[in-house]
Amino acid sequence: MTNIENAPAPIFYTMEEVAATFKISRSHAYRLKREQNWPHHRFGHEIRFSTEDIEAIKAMYRKTPLRDPGEAQRSHGERPRIGVGYGPRPRIGTRAQRSQG
């Protein structure tokens, strides 16, 4: 007997089942598959996902734990900048209005 005869049959899930697993709509799952290059198997015109594919998709969206704010290296006396935007402030109003305020 070969290994193929003794091996369990792989389980494949449909797009509807994967969408229900991730609690998203079927059309959104199709969009994410296309845009985020989700791993999948194609059998003719049908798209199927193996258990390994679903685990790989979950790993794509797994977040790494954040560092503890107390461990962040800062200069002496420097406070963390919370809520500070990046870059210059946006210009609001006309030049004349800005010079008055």
trRosetta pair geometry for C-beta under 8 A, 3 or more apart (Angstrom, degrees):
i j d omega theta_ij theta_ji phi_ij phi_ji
1 5 4.9 -106 -167 69 99 136
1 6 6.1 92 139 -41 125 104
2 5 5.4 102 59 4 72 98
2 6 7.6 -155 98 6 42 91
3 6 5.9 -70 -149 48 38 102
3 7 5.6 45 156 -38 75 109
4 7 5.8 -47 -135 24 28 115
10 50 5.8 -32 173 -127 123 113
10 51 7.8 -141 -166 9 86 95
11 50 7.0 115 78 -145 58 65
11 51 5.9 52 68 -37 104 105
12 41 6.7 -79 -126 55 127 129
12 48 3.8 15 175 171 124 130
12 49 6.6 136 -161 62 70 34
12 50 5.8 -43 -101 -84 70 61
13 17 4.2 -120 -172 89 103 131
13 18 5.4 124 117 -53 123 84
13 21 7.5 20 167 -23 160 136
13 48 6.6 138 61 -164 36 74
13 49 4.8 -33 61 65 94 93
13 50 7.7 159 12 -94 83 13
13 51 8.0 99 -14 -70 112 55
13 54 6.9 39 30 -55 140 129
14 17 4.8 99 53 7 74 101
14 18 7.1 -140 97 -2 40 87
14 46 7.9 -64 -121 -172 86 105
14 47 7.9 92 -154 84 55 70
14 48 6.6 -44 -92 -111 43 71
14 49 7.9 -61 40 20 2 89
15 18 5.7 -55 -146 39 34 110
15 19 6.1 37 154 -22 67 106
15 26 5.9 82 128 -152 105 92
15 29 5.6 154 -174 108 91 131
15 30 6.5 30 -164 -69 144 82
15 33 7.7 -66 -122 -32 110 150
15 47 5.7 49 -54 82 109 111
15 49 7.7 109 -85 -13 49 111
16 19 5.7 -53 -146 36 29 112
16 20 6.4 28 154 -17 63 106
16 26 5.6 -19 -99 -99 66 119
17 20 5.7 -53 -148 37 31 110
17 21 6.4 39 150 -25 63 103
17 49 7.9 -150 80 48 102 112
18 21 5.4 -49 -150 30 35 117
18 22 6.5 13 158 0 66 106
18 29 5.8 134 100 -158 102 143
18 49 5.1 70 -73 24 135 151
18 54 6.5 -149 -121 -101 99 104
18 57 7.9 58 -163 44 120 168
19 22 6.3 -67 -147 49 29 95
19 24 5.3 -102 -155 77 78 74
19 25 6.2 -29 -170 140 131 17
19 26 4.7 -101 -29 -89 170 53
19 28 7.2 118 -133 64 109 86
19 29 4.0 -105 -85 -29 95 145
20 23 7.1 28 -169 -79 34 42
21 54 6.8 -27 119 -147 164 130
22 29 6.9 138 53 -96 130 105
22 57 7.9 -74 -72 130 134 131
24 28 4.5 -106 164 88 114 128
24 29 5.6 141 93 -57 114 83
24 32 7.6 42 112 -6 163 139
25 28 4.5 93 58 7 84 104
25 29 7.0 -145 95 -7 45 85
26 29 5.6 -53 -151 34 34 113
26 30 6.6 36 151 -19 65 102
27 30 5.6 -49 -151 34 36 113
27 31 6.5 38 150 -20 65 104
28 31 5.5 -51 -149 36 35 114
28 32 6.3 34 154 -17 67 104
29 32 5.8 -53 -144 39 31 108
29 33 6.3 38 153 -24 63 104
30 33 5.6 -52 -149 32 30 115
30 34 6.5 24 155 -14 63 107
31 34 5.9 -62 -153 40 30 107
31 35 5.9 6 162 -1 70 116
32 35 6.1 -62 -128 50 29 96
32 36 5.0 -10 -176 18 71 121
32 38 6.2 59 124 -37 85 125
33 36 7.1 -47 -98 54 11 84
33 37 7.8 37 178 -129 43 9
33 38 4.2 -69 -121 36 63 121
33 40 6.3 17 -150 -26 120 143
33 47 7.2 56 -180 174 164 154
34 37 8.0 -3 169 -70 18 43
36 60 6.8 109 165 152 124 152
38 49 7.7 -35 147 -105 119 119
38 53 7.2 71 162 178 89 103
38 57 5.3 17 -140 -100 102 112
38 60 7.8 -116 -107 8 70 160
39 49 7.7 103 100 -133 72 86
39 52 7.8 -59 109 115 141 84
39 53 4.4 -144 99 -132 99 88
39 56 5.0 19 24 84 134 146
39 57 7.0 -136 36 -54 84 83
40 47 5.4 3 163 -170 140 98
40 48 6.8 147 -173 74 88 36
40 49 5.4 -56 -119 -87 82 74
40 53 5.8 89 -90 -156 44 150
41 47 7.4 142 77 -160 46 51
41 48 4.9 -30 70 70 98 89
41 49 7.2 166 20 -90 83 25
41 50 6.5 62 -11 -27 124 97
41 53 7.3 -123 -15 -51 86 148
42 45 7.8 -23 -171 -136 98 12
42 46 7.1 152 -158 80 56 47
42 47 5.8 -26 -102 -101 72 64
42 48 7.7 162 -93 22 24 74
43 46 4.9 -19 67 66 88 102
43 48 6.1 20 2 2 111 121
49 53 4.3 -135 -162 90 80 135
49 54 5.6 91 148 -55 123 85
49 57 7.7 -19 -152 -16 136 137
50 53 4.7 107 50 0 70 101
50 54 7.3 -135 96 -3 41 84
51 54 5.8 -53 -152 35 35 110
51 55 6.5 34 150 -17 66 105
52 55 5.7 -54 -148 38 34 111
52 56 6.3 36 152 -21 66 105
53 56 5.6 -56 -150 36 31 112
53 57 6.4 33 152 -21 65 103
54 57 5.6 -49 -149 33 34 113
54 58 6.5 36 151 -18 63 103
55 58 5.6 -51 -149 36 34 113
55 59 6.4 36 151 -21 65 105
56 59 5.5 -53 -148 35 33 113
56 60 6.7 45 149 -30 63 98
57 60 5.6 -44 -156 20 35 117
57 61 7.2 9 156 1 62 105
58 61 6.4 -75 -158 46 33 95
58 62 6.4 51 147 -49 70 99
59 62 5.3 -35 -143 3 39 121
67 71 5.4 -114 172 74 104 117
67 72 6.2 118 112 -70 127 79
68 71 4.4 81 68 2 93 108
68 72 7.7 -142 95 -24 54 75
69 72 5.7 -31 -160 -1 44 118
69 80 6.5 -49 -160 -48 113 159
72 80 6.9 67 80 -88 153 115
74 78 4.4 -148 175 76 107 107
74 79 7.7 58 -171 -86 155 11
74 80 7.2 -98 -85 -66 141 69
75 78 4.2 74 58 -12 85 128
81 84 4.2 -42 167 17 111 136
85 89 7.4 106 66 -99 134 62
91 98 7.0 -44 -156 -76 87 148
92 98 7.5 134 71 -85 59 101
93 97 3.7 -98 163 87 130 136
93 98 5.5 160 85 -52 111 79
94 97 4.8 96 52 8 75 101
94 98 7.0 -140 95 -6 39 88
95 98 5.7 -56 -148 36 31 112
95 99 6.5 28 156 -20 65 106
96 99 6.0 -56 -148 34 30 108
96 100 6.8 32 153 -23 62 105
97 100 5.9 -55 -154 29 34 113
97 101 6.9 20 157 -13 65 108
98 101 6.4 -64 -151 36 32 103
